[in-house]
Amino acid sequence: MSTSNIQIIPIEQTKIDTVDFNNLVFGTVFTDHMFECEYKDGKWQTPVIKPYGDISVSPSARVFHYGQAVFEGMKAYKDENDDVFLFRPDENFKRINKSSERLAIPAFPEDYFFAGLKELLTIDKDWIKKGVGNSMYIRPFVVATQPAISASPAEEYKFMIILSPAQAYYAGEVKVLFAEKYSRAADGGVGFAKAAGNYAAQFYPTKLAHEQGYQQIIWTDASTHEYLEEAGTMNIFFRVGDKLLTAPNNDRILDGITRKSLIQIARDNGIEVEIRRISVSEIKEAARTGELKEIFGSGTATVVNPIIGFSHGGEDFELPKVENTYARLFKEKLMNIQYNVSEDPYAWRVKI
């Protein structure tokens, strides 16, 4: 599909002048337009880009009752020449359809996705601000809209893309709790998918962690709680000595795009990476002996989020202050690619 096949309904007046771009609260401000495409009669209909606003769905829409909803998280970046770039968008497209398949949602066409995304970013280009740290957060999502409360897959859906300008994400000093009771995902479940319900299910245990003074939970395997898997909404890395450890992908762990990018950058910088199961006891012992140098999470919103300490089984551990951290190295190298500051040897950067 070319962009000329998308129906475009422009806004009458932009709201950009009402936005304070120096004081953005992540995910609360949205641009002038949004992309929308309906699935009905067994096929995806003609997409439309129209003014951002409320949508109308029936109270009996199946998304409300059976949770058929998946989403993605992406970013667009503007360089000093006002050119706009995406970062590995093919991976986001593949993953949203992988998530959809797991929830019995029909796949969205590739040409619709990229034509719609390109046109939407072009129309709202002025909302993307220059400067490292500034970006446009992109949220594609699909929900079941068929008005029926029978427990079966819907026959009607709405695929949308909304845009939210973002600044550099700083979570402050993060201490985490290793999960001992609650689980994020189980074998054979939907942990690998970006299903909306995955995130709702972790809010309560995370709330309990906050009440104890921790900002996030590092989730452990559901069967034994002996192996470390993900941190909050991020993939997780451990630096033991000069070696980098991270858990392998499975049907419980999201296949993070930032994660796989950091692994590639680490290896190309001569850092040994082990992708394997990592036990709680191993990390606690490494902390006791001083071999545990860093823990950090990775994800689209935060890029790389250092963790300064953790707790498990009533024991608290603080990480040492390390110069020339892997976290800082990886974040700088990745963001230099994203913002067109450095060469992109991997062809990850895609110009709009």
VOGU-3710 file (C-alpha; in Angstrom, 3 decimals, decimal comma):
1> mstsniqiip> 0,000/0,000/0,000  1,248/3,495/-0,808  0,508/6,440/1,429  -1,882/7,736/-1,253  -4,246/4,861/-0,430  -4,681/6,044/3,157  -7,649/8,293/3,850  -6,393/11,452/5,551  -8,606/13,753/7,601  -6,418/16,652/8,767
11> ieqtkidtvd> -6,955/18,644/11,943  -8,493/22,088/11,701  -6,002/23,615/14,131  -2,877/22,198/15,735  -2,535/22,003/19,522  1,270/21,916/19,437  1,579/25,488/20,761  -0,156/24,460/23,998  2,488/21,847/24,853  5,478/22,515/27,130
21> fnnlvfgtvf> 8,092/20,270/25,522  10,537/20,951/28,358  8,259/19,404/30,970  6,687/16,325/29,420  5,244/13,597/31,610  5,892/10,341/29,771  2,904/9,001/27,862  0,429/11,779/28,739  0,709/14,163/25,761  -0,379/13,087/22,274
31> tdhmfeceyk> 0,090/14,583/18,827  -2,538/15,993/16,493  -3,280/12,822/14,520  -3,725/9,072/14,902  -3,843/6,084/12,570  -6,816/3,728/12,591  -7,778/0,628/10,625  -10,813/-1,613/11,129  -10,986/-5,374/10,645  -14,391/-6,677/9,611
41> dgkwqtpvik> -15,933/-9,032/7,061  -12,748/-11,084/7,225  -10,307/-8,386/6,096  -8,603/-5,153/7,081  -10,385/-2,122/5,662  -9,008/1,144/4,235  -6,815/2,854/6,849  -7,460/6,416/7,945  -5,340/9,083/9,598  -7,538/11,502/11,483
51> pygdisvsps> -7,442/13,976/14,375  -6,455/12,403/17,690  -9,521/11,904/19,819  -11,813/9,538/21,640  -13,044/6,364/19,976  -16,462/4,818/20,319  -16,814/1,107/21,107  -19,642/-0,964/22,493  -19,693/-1,869/26,224  -19,869/-5,468/25,027
61> arvfhygqav> -16,688/-5,176/22,930  -14,773/-8,358/23,572  -11,593/-6,542/24,565  -13,307/-5,512/27,803  -14,396/-9,021/28,687  -11,758/-11,385/27,321  -8,676/-9,204/27,005  -7,870/-9,497/23,311  -5,423/-6,591/23,208  -1,755/-6,371/22,221
71> fegmkaykde> 0,581/-3,437/21,645  4,084/-2,332/20,716  6,503/0,351/21,858  8,708/2,172/19,351  10,457/5,514/18,991  11,253/7,999/16,245  14,261/10,322/16,492  15,161/13,609/14,778  18,768/14,497/14,004  20,352/17,940/13,697
81> nddvflfrpd> 19,373/18,075/9,993  15,682/17,589/10,848  15,707/14,098/9,356  13,556/11,535/11,179  14,610/7,945/11,868  13,095/4,775/13,260  15,084/2,084/15,046  14,654/-1,507/13,830  10,944/-1,046/13,023  10,801/-4,380/11,207
91> enfkrinkss> 11,321/-6,068/14,575  8,371/-4,217/16,098  6,163/-5,152/13,169  7,069/-8,821/13,424  6,561/-8,833/17,172  3,099/-7,249/17,187  1,912/-9,905/14,752  3,573/-12,610/16,848  1,712/-11,260/19,871  -1,513/-11,074/17,870
101> erlaipafpe> -1,199/-14,666/16,736  -0,927/-15,847/20,347  -4,208/-14,060/21,176  -5,992/-15,237/17,998  -5,971/-11,732/16,483  -5,587/-11,518/12,685  -2,178/-10,374/11,431  -1,896/-6,762/10,322  -0,542/-6,257/6,770  3,054/-5,085/6,524
111> dyffaglkel> 2,355/-2,506/3,820  -0,491/-0,979/5,851  1,744/-0,769/8,917  4,714/0,948/7,332  2,751/3,222/4,984  0,544/4,339/7,859  3,438/4,865/10,251  5,462/6,817/7,687  2,539/9,073/6,802  1,576/9,684/10,427
121> ltidkdwikk> 5,128/10,650/11,401  5,414/12,898/8,352  2,176/14,727/9,165  3,142/15,234/12,823  6,872/15,739/12,179  6,972/19,090/14,006  6,130/17,270/17,249  9,456/15,384/17,086  12,053/17,577/18,759  15,773/17,549/18,093
131> gvgnsmyirp> 18,367/16,769/20,730  19,653/13,544/22,235  17,055/12,372/24,736  14,091/13,851/22,877  12,053/11,393/20,837  8,593/10,440/19,651  7,189/7,432/21,455  5,064/5,351/19,084  2,301/3,083/20,381  0,756/0,689/17,822
141> fvvatqpais> -1,993/-1,470/19,339  -4,931/-3,651/18,373  -8,090/-4,416/20,333  -11,122/-6,645/19,796  -14,159/-4,438/19,120  -16,889/-6,924/18,168  -19,930/-6,374/20,435  -20,402/-9,888/21,785  -19,739/-11,427/25,195  -19,416/-15,026/24,118
151> aspaeeykfm> -16,035/-16,442/25,090  -14,429/-16,857/21,682  -12,134/-14,809/19,418  -13,672/-11,642/18,025  -14,448/-11,154/14,360  -13,916/-7,380/14,461  -10,824/-5,425/15,560  -9,368/-1,938/15,563  -5,653/-1,382/14,841  -4,346/2,030/15,856
161> iilspaqayy> -1,119/4,009/16,133  -0,847/6,977/18,468  2,171/9,237/19,047  3,465/10,781/22,267  6,470/13,158/22,413  8,988/12,095/25,052  12,062/13,393/26,821  14,995/11,487/28,235  13,664/8,875/30,635  15,298/8,921/34,056
171> agevkvlfae> 13,978/6,570/36,715  16,272/7,777/39,494  18,134/5,350/41,724  16,429/1,978/41,316  16,411/-0,777/43,903  14,686/-4,033/43,049  13,129/-6,979/44,798  13,762/-10,498/43,503  10,339/-12,151/43,240  9,705/-15,012/45,647
181> kysraadggv> 5,928/-15,461/45,419  4,338/-13,726/42,450  5,082/-14,511/38,796  4,894/-12,409/35,673  4,381/-15,337/33,314  4,233/-19,129/33,212  5,332/-21,837/30,806  2,982/-22,110/27,864  1,425/-18,724/28,610  1,605/-15,326/26,936
191> gfakaagnya> 4,693/-13,899/28,646  6,554/-13,558/25,328  3,716/-11,480/23,848  3,084/-7,795/24,497  -0,404/-8,604/25,693  -2,124/-5,894/27,734  -3,040/-8,330/30,494  0,614/-9,156/31,167  1,130/-5,639/32,453  -2,073/-5,421/34,463
201> aqfyptklah> -1,164/-8,646/36,278  2,141/-7,252/37,527  0,758/-3,993/38,929  -0,306/-5,480/42,265  2,973/-7,211/43,213  4,857/-4,126/42,031  2,644/-2,012/44,291  3,600/-4,230/47,214  7,280/-3,797/46,311  6,857/-0,007/46,244
211> eqgyqqiiwt> 5,401/-0,136/49,739  8,618/-1,836/50,880  10,793/0,827/49,261  11,663/-0,907/45,982  11,007/0,590/42,556  10,808/-2,619/40,532  10,626/-6,395/40,738  12,999/-8,770/38,995  10,715/-11,630/38,082  11,754/-15,213/38,647
221> dastheylee> 10,568/-18,388/36,939  7,049/-19,390/37,949  7,919/-23,016/38,730  10,691/-22,642/41,307  11,442/-18,891/41,703  15,099/-19,872/41,479  15,987/-18,244/38,138  15,972/-14,549/37,211  14,099/-13,541/34,064  12,864/-9,949/33,611
231> agtmniffrv> 12,827/-6,667/35,554  9,471/-4,913/35,669  8,792/-4,139/32,008  12,443/-4,541/31,004  14,851/-7,274/30,003  17,627/-7,689/32,569  21,425/-7,908/32,416  24,010/-8,810/35,077  27,721/-7,998/34,912  29,728/-10,540/36,866
241> gdklltapnn> 33,412/-9,684/36,671  33,825/-8,555/33,064  31,235/-11,005/31,747  27,686/-10,014/30,797  24,855/-12,409/31,643  21,241/-12,345/30,460  18,425/-14,864/30,465  17,519/-16,701/27,247  14,285/-15,993/25,415  11,472/-18,416/26,084
251> drildgitrk> 7,671/-18,346/26,178  7,813/-16,355/29,429  10,225/-13,607/28,368  9,658/-10,797/25,878  12,028/-10,828/22,908  13,334/-7,322/23,567  14,623/-5,331/20,613  16,856/-3,181/22,821  18,075/-6,382/24,510  19,221/-8,022/21,282
261> sliqiardng> 20,832/-4,753/20,156  22,851/-4,469/23,386  24,015/-8,071/23,054  25,334/-7,312/19,566  27,050/-4,101/20,701  28,622/-5,876/23,688  30,084/-8,644/21,579  31,390/-6,184/18,994  33,179/-4,349/21,815  34,965/-7,483/22,960
271> ieveirrisv> 32,707/-8,182/25,933  31,884/-11,812/26,621  28,118/-12,418/26,719  26,498/-15,522/28,167  22,835/-16,106/27,362  21,720/-18,721/29,865  19,606/-19,337/32,936  20,822/-17,215/35,841  20,058/-18,375/39,368  19,181/-16,164/42,306
281> seikeaartg> 21,795/-17,957/44,410  24,503/-17,290/41,798  23,847/-13,552/41,772  23,657/-13,345/45,566  26,988/-15,137/45,863  28,540/-12,848/43,235  27,303/-9,859/45,255  28,821/-11,253/48,453  32,233/-11,803/46,839  32,256/-8,446/45,037
291> elkeifgsgt> 32,137/-10,055/41,582  28,709/-8,557/40,797  29,578/-5,217/39,234  26,342/-4,108/37,566  22,679/-4,901/37,063  20,695/-2,979/34,472  17,432/-3,262/32,586  16,853/-2,502/28,916  13,792/-1,395/26,997  12,437/1,106/24,483
301> atvvnpiigf> 11,352/3,752/26,992  14,387/3,712/29,273  17,033/2,336/26,826  19,314/1,271/29,716  18,285/1,592/33,362  21,000/0,947/36,003  20,013/-0,778/39,259  21,886/0,120/42,443  20,744/-2,666/44,755  18,470/-5,641/45,315
311> shggedfelp> 16,819/-7,659/48,052  15,904/-11,316/48,384  15,051/-13,577/51,294  15,416/-10,759/53,788  18,941/-9,901/52,593  19,785/-6,515/51,070  22,658/-6,004/48,636  24,148/-2,762/47,336  26,129/-2,718/44,122  29,564/-1,093/44,026
321> kventyarlf> 30,246/2,241/42,362  31,942/1,315/39,085  33,696/3,642/36,660  33,273/3,078/32,923  30,139/0,996/33,367  28,784/-1,263/30,666  25,409/0,425/31,114  26,806/3,837/30,203  28,849/2,443/27,290  25,910/0,578/25,770
331> keklmniqyn> 23,458/3,443/26,189  25,810/5,926/24,530  26,604/3,667/21,598  22,972/2,706/21,021  21,655/6,267/21,248  24,374/7,539/18,912  23,020/5,134/16,310  19,398/6,064/17,000  20,044/9,817/16,725  22,275/9,573/13,638
341> vsedpyawrv> 25,286/10,825/15,599  27,485/7,879/14,614  27,730/5,342/11,829  25,220/2,493/11,857  27,161/-0,664/10,953  24,087/-2,840/11,531  21,582/-1,017/9,274  19,248/-0,631/12,267  18,425/2,998/11,543  15,594/3,581/9,047
351> ki> 15,030/7,040/7,604  11,478/8,277/7,202
//
